Amino acid sequence: MKIGLFVNNIMTEEAVYSTTRLALAATNRGHDVWLIGATDFTYDVDESIRARGRSVPKNKYKSCETYLADLQGKKARIERITVDDLDVLLLRNDPSIETGNRAWAQAAGIIFGRVAMRHGVIVLNDPNALSSAMNKMYFQLFPEEVRPRTIITQDREDIKKFAKDEGGTIVLKPLQGSGGQGVFLVRPEDRSNLNQMIDAVVRDGYVIAQEYLPAANEGDTRLFLMNGQPLRYKGKYAAFRRVRAGDDMRSNIHAGGQKQAAVITDKVLELAEVVRPKLVVDGMFLVGLDIVGDKIMEINVFSPGGLGSARQFEKVNFAHGVIEALERKVQYMSYYRRNFDNVEMATL
């Protein structure tokens, strides 16, 4: 299998990233793996998509650290590859970190991935669906039973009224962004500072005002879904729990949250089942659900991370489960001469 992994910038990838774990697993399983950055694509004169790809010089690696050192170092293989000849192109970039002069990079994988699909390259997650999920509005298209009460606006008075209707406690966050950046917990005693909080978020665009879920005090659970189903490998769920540190309401790991083993309850599985139909229809191969209590707080469709954290607690290398799923898709496509629609193959 020849596989490409599209990332924001190859040289800023880290050994702990799920993308690195996937690349390592694919390499160790004997596949031809290439990483592609946002500046590396070319639409050529013969209407083919090509890219300046990076690969590692060896076929086996014992750790993500040694793999990444070779990938980013002088030993790396750097070649002009034909993207149209790939079996799979995984879009593993995070658009939310591409701002300012690199805002153009947010959709680079989607744009070139769409063209690569013409030649039967399996592009995951489906780029057409990803284009409609560039911000958190995508989440609002899922059934209201699984979501917190929410308004999205730039109107200060609308937000104040929503806060009053919710008893004074709400969460404010930007419509675009990730990783807990720009998130505020507004309590009744914060009314005098509400204008400043709104101003801090609205400068980046539309504001999400959301009901506060008391269960957030106990943290959240990241559960991976693959092919529309909870990802299980060797009988274990790919999941872990994040618990906030101190008074910080964010449980994101890089915001200070602590990791714990997850308990996958019937309610968690029910939430996953409710969102499954739309994820399947949209061709979302690999996503991460962030679950608080009996609600989903967010559905991560761009480069969901945490496979290593799930492995830490479950003692299972879930990256191999993901690569095995890709191997099955490529085998299906060989039987059918690449004649499946991408959105259908994405979750088959």
LINWOLIN-V882037 format. One record per residue. N is the residue number from 0. RES is the residue in one small letter. PHI is phi in whole degrees, 0 to 359 (NA if undefined). Layout:
# LINWOLIN-V882037
<<N,RES,PHI> <N,RES,PHI>>
This chain:
# LINWOLIN-V882037
<<0,m,NA> <1,k,254> <2,i,233> <3,g,247> <4,l,240> <5,f,269> <6,v,229> <7,n,299> <8,n,205> <9,i,302> <10,m,283> <11,t,254> <12,e,294> <13,e,236> <14,a,296> <15,v,278> <16,y,292> <17,s,297> <18,t,299> <19,t,297> <20,r,297> <21,l,293> <22,a,297> <23,l,297> <24,a,298> <25,a,295> <26,t,298> <27,n,292> <28,r,271> <29,g,94> <30,h,267> <31,d,269> <32,v,246> <33,w,231> <34,l,258> <35,i,229> <36,g,263> <37,a,295> <38,t,264> <39,d,263> <40,f,281> <41,t,218> <42,y,268> <43,d,271> <44,v,295> <45,d,270> <46,e,71> <47,s,268> <48,i,263> <49,r,236> <50,a,205> <51,r,274> <52,g,258> <53,r,241> <54,s,220> <55,v,266> <56,p,278> <57,k,248> <58,n,265> <59,k,223> <60,y,222> <61,k,272> <62,s,212> <63,c,295> <64,e,295> <65,t,289> <66,y,298> <67,l,291> <68,a,299> <69,d,289> <70,l,296> <71,q,267> <72,g,261> <73,k,289> <74,k,279> <75,a,299> <76,r,276> <77,i,239> <78,e,222> <79,r,271> <80,i,259> <81,t,265> <82,v,298> <83,d,297> <84,d,269> <85,l,292> <86,d,278> <87,v,222> <88,l,239> <89,l,267> <90,l,271> <91,r,242> <92,n,267> <93,d,244> <94,p,298> <95,s,293> <96,i,270> <97,e,264> <98,t,232> <99,g,61> <100,n,290> <101,r,251> <102,a,301> <103,w,298> <104,a,284> <105,q,302> <106,a,251> <107,a,301> <108,g,296> <109,i,296> <110,i,297> <111,f,283> <112,g,296> <113,r,299> <114,v,290> <115,a,298> <116,m,298> <117,r,301> <118,h,259> <119,g,86> <120,v,291> <121,i,281> <122,v,250> <123,l,227> <124,n,297> <125,d,306> <126,p,295> <127,n,294> <128,a,290> <129,l,298> <130,s,296> <131,s,270> <132,a,245> <133,m,290> <134,n,218> <135,k,286> <136,m,297> <137,y,305> <138,f,298> <139,q,289> <140,l,274> <141,f,270> <142,p,306> <143,e,295> <144,e,297> <145,v,259> <146,r,248> <147,p,292> <148,r,299> <149,t,212> <150,i,234> <151,i,232> <152,t,199> <153,q,247> <154,d,273> <155,r,299> <156,e,291> <157,d,299> <158,i,292> <159,k,297> <160,k,295> <161,f,298> <162,a,298> <163,k,296> <164,d,296> <165,e,269> <166,g,83> <167,g,97> <168,t,248> <169,i,217> <170,v,244> <171,l,247> <172,k,203> <173,p,286> <174,l,296> <175,q,247> <176,g,137> <177,s,202> <178,g,73> <179,g,81> <180,q,285> <181,g,70> <182,v,260> <183,f,234> <184,l,262> <185,v,257> <186,r,254> <187,p,305> <188,e,285> <189,d,265> <190,r,305> <191,s,292> <192,n,256> <193,l,297> <194,n,301> <195,q,294> <196,m,296> <197,i,299> <198,d,299> <199,a,294> <200,v,270> <201,v,291> <202,r,294> <203,d,261> <204,g,126> <205,y,288> <206,v,249> <207,i,265> <208,a,250> <209,q,225> <210,e,299> <211,y,271> <212,l,261> <213,p,306> <214,a,297> <215,a,297> <216,n,300> <217,e,265> <218,g,94> <219,d,226> <220,t,244> <221,r,265> <222,l,241> <223,f,274> <224,l,246> <225,m,229> <226,n,55> <227,g,83> <228,q,240> <229,p,307> <230,l,288> <231,r,238> <232,y,219> <233,k,54> <234,g,81> <235,k,248> <236,y,279> <237,a,279> <238,a,200> <239,f,203> <240,r,247> <241,r,239> <242,v,241> <243,r,296> <244,a,253> <245,g,62> <246,d,267> <247,d,289> <248,m,287> <249,r,276> <250,s,257> <251,n,304> <252,i,300> <253,h,282> <254,a,261> <255,g,105> <256,g,293> <257,q,251> <258,k,266> <259,q,217> <260,a,291> <261,a,266> <262,v,248> <263,i,269> <264,t,269> <265,d,300> <266,k,294> <267,v,299> <268,l,293> <269,e,295> <270,l,299> <271,a,297> <272,e,291> <273,v,296> <274,v,273> <275,r,304> <276,p,304> <277,k,291> <278,l,298> <279,v,293> <280,v,300> <281,d,276> <282,g,73> <283,m,269> <284,f,293> <285,l,229> <286,v,224> <287,g,238> <288,l,265> <289,d,255> <290,i,246> <291,v,237> <292,g,60> <293,d,252> <294,k,228> <295,i,266> <296,m,275> <297,e,199> <298,i,244> <299,n,267> <300,v,253> <301,f,259> <302,s,48> <303,p,300> <304,g,251> <305,g,120> <306,l,299> <307,g,292> <308,s,294> <309,a,296> <310,r,296> <311,q,304> <312,f,266> <313,e,264> <314,k,60> <315,v,228> <316,n,273> <317,f,293> <318,a,300> <319,h,292> <320,g,297> <321,v,293> <322,i,295> <323,e,300> <324,a,296> <325,l,293> <326,e,299> <327,r,294> <328,k,297> <329,v,295> <330,q,295> <331,y,303> <332,m,295> <333,s,293> <334,y,293> <335,y,258> <336,r,55> <337,r,60> <338,n,261> <339,f,279> <340,d,295> <341,n,301> <342,v,295> <343,e,283> <344,m,292> <345,a,303> <346,t,240> <347,l,285>>
